[in-house]
Each structure stands twice: as structure tokens, then as C-alpha cells.
């Protein structure tokens, strides 16, 4: 395998988070965990509108923050994973607004809320908007903005391409710029760089896009280092015509920082271009439940998947084959049976799985984070 793919393989670790189970109570009820999610019936209900509120309570001082994560489940399309922070008010309540306008009625999702050391979980369902469910969308925060014309940021597939913008922040404030491949772009990538706000409120940083073909797409996020202000945009790579290298702005107060490059988590491939990847960089589940690990195949039909590490005290090594040739397979990992009698893992219908080795455990898998590493079978990782 050549040097570039070797670097990608060595970086291809992602996290499997196994969480302690937490009691979630309906609206108005106390929870032993110190955090609750509001809902009536059996699940949180939202409409497929642009501004839907998820709320709850937290046993935290006024002004403290809670983190809310929502993730699509089942056959929900398009898949989504969204996060928001909310501030606890003087009554011990919090609320966050999410955009479900791209979803269809009948979709399902999971909600996880973290408040200090406490965690609450609930299931959710998306219902049809009846015309009165779309709240006015708040005006976007213009503290940070990304420069572009038309519908998307455009860069050439050259070695020095500048991504720039403005920020209503003090001179010298660092802006973290993150790029992530989207759609069918190959190779997958995730890159970050740091820009500095100038005296006139502008910022700029440079990236190398020479490894991409014209037509590749990616997303851009620019945010202050603490994440309080941010902006996002879609982006596209166009063909470089001759000398397409950009010249960094002369008024940048410090040299444009060198970019930090990180391979897309969970991907690996061979010299021939065959590759596999995990579709989610983080897989969350509750201790005792079954985690769903989705694998995408690109030019390969067999993958090796490793769960855990020696440092974590548990390692499962298995091989997954895309037997039905649909380019994907789902591994179901039972945290209750891991390392004990019974079948720890199973695979989606039409695909094949074989366990090569598994460490024994005296009890159910402990709560914590466990590395996931995937590679095309035969790839030198």
C-alpha cells in the first residue's frame, strides 16, 4: 500500500460509546439522573418543520449548559445526526430548537441529553406538519460568515486555495475552519485549519485540494474556538486551469497557519482503490443494548472490523462480507453478550460475518468508549 493510504489507515479509528442506562421520565416527573426530557406518551414528538423544540429539566445551576444529541434510527431517510447546546434557566428547564424540515413523517430518532455527569435518553417520532407547526426561524448569527458567491464556496483542484470570511470578533481571534467531504466524493477527507481575524474583521486560510477531482463536494464550517459563533456552507471543487494557486490576503496579521489534515475516521483501502468505511464516526448505545455499526463498501466485498483495544480490556476481531453486493452491511453488536456465552455479533440479512477472535469478559461490557477500526480485507493497515 502506498504512503498516502498507509497514513489514512493509521488514522482510521473511531469511537464506540457504551453508555450507562438512564431513567427517562415524561414531562413534569423527577428523574434520579438529574436530567429529564419532556414528552407525552411513549416518545418525543416533533413535526417535519423548520423549528421544532425539544425541552426538559436539569438539576444544574442557572446558566449551566446541557448538550442535546439527536440521531436518526431505523429506516429514517435522510439519515441525520444533530447536536445543540442549551442553557438551564432559573426554573431548572432547558430547550433547544432543531430543523426537521427535510424529514418525512414516520421517521424515528433517539434523543440523548447530557447535563454534567447525568444522561437522559428517549426515543422520538416525526409527524406530518399540519400547517401550524413551523415557527419563525431565528435570524442567523452573523458573528462569523464565510465568503462565497452563488450557492456554494468554489475552489479549484490546486495546491493553494483560500477559504475566507468575516467575523465580528476582536482582532487576533482564531477562527477554526473545518472541511468535510460530502456525497460521493473520493477520497473521503476531513481537514481543519486555523485563521486569524484581522483589523477589518476578515479572516482567511489556505487548503490543498490537488488530490481531488473536479466535481467533488464538501462542507465548510467556520467557528470561533469556543464554538459560540459559527457559519456553514456547501462547497464544490472545479477544474484548475493553469496556475490556479490563490494568493493569501496581504493584510492577514499573521502567516496563514499550516493546515492540520486528518483522514476520514473509519476508512481504509488498498493500493487498487478498494476501500471500506464506517458511515458514523461515533456509535452511541446504552449498556446492555445492541449497537448498530454500519459499513460501506467501495470496490471491496470483505472488511475486517476490530472493536475495542488491549488498553480497554476487550478486543473483538471479525470479518464482514458484503455477500449480497449492495455496497453496505450492518453489524449488530450486543453489549450484554460481549465476551460471554452467546452470539456477540450478527449481521444484516444477505451478508456474512465470521468472528476471528474475541476476549472473554466476566460480566457485561463496562460503560466507556471503545475504538472501532475497519479495513478492506487484505489491506496493509
Buried (B, 14 or more C-beta within 10 A) or exposed (E): BEEEBBEBBEBBBBBBBBBEEBEBBBEEEEBEBBBBBBBEEEBBEBBBBBBBEBBBBBBBEEEBBBBBBBBBBEEBEEBBEBEBEBBBEEEBBBBBBBBBBEBEEEBBBBBBBBBEEBBBBBBBBBBEBEEEBBEEEEEEEEBBBBBBEEEBBEBBBBBBBBBBBBBEBEEEBBBBBBBBBBEEBBBBBBBBBBBBBBEEBBBBBBBBBBEBEEEBBBBBBBBBEEEEBBBEBBBBBBEBEEEBBBEBBEEBEEEBBEBEBEBBBBBBBBEEEBBBBBEBBBBBBBBBBBBBBBBBBBBBBBBBBBBBEEEBBBBBBBBBBBBBEEBBBBBBBBBBBBBBEEEBBBBBEEBBBEEEEBBEBEEBBBBBBBBBBBBBBEBEB
